[in-house]
Amino acid sequence: MKKVLIALCVIFGLWSTSMADEGGDLFKKCATCHGVQGEKAALGKSKIIKDMSSAQIITALKGYKDGSYGGASKALMKGQVMTLSDAQITALAAHISK
């Protein structure tokens, strides 16, 4: 399903190399707690993000941003995502879920 979605995005011009690069660049900050491959439970409390779909990641990040999502690390994550645009959240989610 992910391959089909990416193919459609490429066809319609919604995906670009710069978007993929931006997601990787943004993830460098996340890797400190979540691991280089998103394989760690951040601070021993979070979900393993590499197992989440792009849609789940977008929902979580937007929820952290607006305060409607999260548990023990809600306040910490809100500070991490407050400056991200919707496009950056989408790029980050695509990078993590690939």
FIKOL-588083 format. One record per residue (C-alpha): residue number from 0; residue in three letters; x, y, z. Coordinates in nm, 3 decimals. Each point is the difference from the previous one (the first is absolute). Example, Ala and Ser with C-alpha at 12.3 -4.5 7.8 and 13.67 -1.06 7.14 Angstrom:
2
(0 'ALA' (1.230 -0.450 0.780))
(1 'SER' (0.137 0.344 -0.066))
end
This chain:
98
(0 'MET' (0.000 0.000 0.000))
(1 'LYS' (0.281 0.242 0.086))
(2 'LYS' (0.161 -0.058 -0.341))
(3 'VAL' (-0.328 0.074 -0.176))
(4 'LEU' (-0.049 0.319 0.200))
(5 'ILE' (0.356 0.116 -0.071))
(6 'ALA' (-0.043 -0.082 -0.370))
(7 'LEU' (-0.320 0.208 -0.013))
(8 'CYS' (0.174 0.286 0.177))
(9 'VAL' (0.284 -0.010 -0.253))
(10 'ILE' (-0.245 -0.007 -0.292))
(11 'PHE' (-0.194 0.297 0.134))
(12 'GLY' (0.311 0.189 0.105))
(13 'LEU' (-0.069 -0.013 0.372))
(14 'TRP' (0.326 -0.175 0.088))
(15 'SER' (0.346 0.119 -0.080))
(16 'THR' (0.355 -0.085 0.090))
(17 'SER' (0.014 0.316 0.206))
(18 'MET' (-0.298 -0.118 0.204))
(19 'ALA' (0.173 -0.332 0.070))
(20 'ASP' (0.323 0.181 0.088))
(21 'GLU' (-0.185 0.236 0.231))
(22 'GLY' (-0.155 -0.293 0.188))
(23 'GLY' (0.342 -0.155 0.052))
(24 'ASP' (0.147 0.329 0.115))
(25 'LEU' (-0.287 0.058 0.241))
(26 'PHE' (0.031 -0.353 0.139))
(27 'LYS' (0.358 0.061 0.117))
(28 'LYS' (-0.143 0.183 0.303))
(29 'CYS' (-0.248 -0.283 0.067))
(30 'ALA' (0.268 -0.270 -0.021))
(31 'THR' (0.156 0.119 0.326))
(32 'CYS' (-0.290 -0.150 0.197))
(33 'HIS' (-0.173 -0.230 -0.252))
(34 'GLY' (0.314 -0.165 -0.145))
(35 'VAL' (0.156 0.028 -0.344))
(36 'GLN' (-0.263 -0.232 -0.149))
(37 'GLY' (-0.285 0.107 0.231))
(38 'GLU' (0.051 -0.328 0.184))
(39 'LYS' (0.009 0.127 0.360))
(40 'ALA' (-0.271 0.086 0.247))
(41 'ALA' (0.101 0.361 0.066))
(42 'LEU' (0.091 0.048 0.365))
(43 'GLY' (-0.132 -0.354 0.049))
(44 'LYS' (-0.359 0.128 -0.032))
(45 'SER' (-0.099 0.056 -0.363))
(46 'LYS' (-0.128 -0.226 -0.273))
(47 'ILE' (0.257 -0.142 -0.241))
(48 'ILE' (-0.051 0.248 -0.284))
(49 'LYS' (0.152 -0.216 -0.276))
(50 'ASP' (-0.305 -0.226 0.034))
(51 'MET' (-0.246 0.284 -0.057))
(52 'SER' (-0.157 0.088 -0.335))
(53 'SER' (0.048 0.340 -0.155))
(54 'ALA' (-0.362 0.088 0.085))
(55 'GLN' (0.050 -0.102 0.364))
(56 'ILE' (0.315 0.212 0.024))
(57 'ILE' (-0.171 0.302 -0.153))
(58 'THR' (-0.292 -0.038 0.242))
(59 'ALA' (0.239 -0.026 0.295))
(60 'LEU' (0.218 0.294 -0.101))
(61 'LYS' (-0.294 0.228 -0.075))
(62 'GLY' (-0.160 -0.112 0.326))
(63 'TYR' (0.315 0.079 0.196))
(64 'LYS' (0.007 0.339 -0.171))
(65 'ASP' (-0.359 0.090 0.091))
(66 'GLY' (0.011 -0.173 0.340))
(67 'SER' (-0.259 -0.268 -0.081))
(68 'TYR' (0.237 -0.299 -0.002))
(69 'GLY' (0.254 -0.158 0.226))
(70 'GLY' (0.071 -0.150 0.333))
(71 'ALA' (0.302 0.031 0.226))
(72 'SER' (0.204 0.197 -0.254))
(73 'LYS' (-0.279 0.226 -0.126))
(74 'ALA' (0.157 0.326 0.115))
(75 'LEU' (0.346 -0.099 -0.120))
(76 'MET' (-0.128 -0.096 -0.345))
(77 'LYS' (-0.211 0.314 -0.032))
(78 'GLY' (0.320 0.201 0.027))
(79 'GLN' (0.165 -0.216 -0.264))
(80 'VAL' (-0.275 0.040 -0.262))
(81 'MET' (-0.130 0.354 0.060))
(82 'THR' (0.209 0.153 -0.278))
(83 'LEU' (-0.069 -0.272 -0.258))
(84 'SER' (-0.225 0.087 -0.293))
(85 'ASP' (-0.255 -0.249 -0.134))
(86 'ALA' (0.234 -0.065 -0.295))
(87 'GLN' (0.289 -0.072 0.236))
(88 'ILE' (-0.218 -0.236 0.206))
(89 'THR' (-0.097 -0.184 -0.318))
(90 'ALA' (0.363 -0.024 -0.111))
(91 'LEU' (0.108 -0.124 0.342))
(92 'ALA' (-0.279 -0.259 0.009))
(93 'ALA' (0.093 -0.124 -0.348))
(94 'HIS' (0.364 -0.037 0.106))
(95 'ILE' (-0.079 -0.189 0.321))
(96 'SER' (-0.253 -0.237 -0.157))
(97 'LYS' (0.210 -0.100 -0.302))
end
